[in-house]
Amino acid sequence: MSTSGLAAVAESYQMFNPRAYLQNNYMPPRANFASEDFVVPWKLRCLADAFATGLLGGVYSSDAGVLLEPWKEKEQKLRKKLRKVLPIDVHQPDPLGSLLGQPADALVSSFCLEAVSPDRQSFDRALQNVTTLLKPGGHFLMIGALEESFYLAGEAKLRVVPVREADVREAFAKSGYRTHSFRSYTMPPGLKIGVDDVQGVFFIHAQKST
């Protein structure tokens, strides 16, 4: 992992347009809730099934009524639950510095590590760094892109380190996890809309060794 590679990633995100990213990925056609054959409902189903195992505790529901709940109501519920937003640098050995009082019971990451890593080595290292935030026996739920090299967010063209299913499994094993579930989704032609070159999406539910 080179410092120049990380600096190039950081510079490219100066032009990141979050509104365009949401439009590209979390609006129709990708966010079509008519069927779980579409990618966004598929991701929500993966998370719901992971919580339904009872291994993580808490409650997560993704029935049709919840999915169609007005976003303003979702926003209000989230704001009541959210305590604080903390800056994180996954490429540092201690990603949160001294901001985290104690290790977390569970972590959720969505399209993060592969999108901020210039190469496979830095992806693996970022996972190892983030793992320090999780207590022994804690759970990690990750959603990410398979075999993607770029995506668009407004005028920004962001590079992504392409990973395959085998790469993800290997990275988690090297970081000391036991995999409970691994699922993959193949992006159908109708959802390849020119905003990226992603070939699929993965979901992994893994548990840190005790």
Stockholm file with secondary structure:
# STOCKHOLM 1.0

chainA/1-210         MSTSGLAAVAESYQMFNPRAYLQNNYMPPRANFASEDFVVPWKLRCLADAFATGLLGGVYSSDAGVLLEPWKEKEQKLRKKLRKVLPIDVHQPDPLGSLLGQPADALVSSFCLEAVSPDRQSFDRALQNVTTLLKPGGHFLMIGALEESFYLAGEAKLRVVPVREADVREAFAKSGYRTHSFRSYTMPPGLKIGVDDVQGVFFIHAQKST
#=GR chainA/1-210 SS CCHHHHHHHHHHGGGCCHHHHHHHHSSTTTTCTTCTTSHHHHHHHHHHHHHHTSSSCSCCCCCHHHHTSCHHHHHHHHHHHCCCCCCCCTTSSSTTTTCCSSCEEEEEEESCGGGSCSSHHHHHHHHHHHHTTEEEEEEEEEEEEESCCEEEETTEEEECCCCCHHHHHHHHHHTTEEEEEEEEEECCGGGCCSSBCCCEEEEEEEEECC
#=GC SS_cons         CCHHHHHHHHHHGGGCCHHHHHHHHSSTTTTCTTCTTSHHHHHHHHHHHHHHTSSSCSCCCCCHHHHTSCHHHHHHHHHHHCCCCCCCCTTSSSTTTTCCSSCEEEEEEESCGGGSCSSHHHHHHHHHHHHTTEEEEEEEEEEEEESCCEEEETTEEEECCCCCHHHHHHHHHHTTEEEEEEEEEECCGGGCCSSBCCCEEEEEEEEECC
//
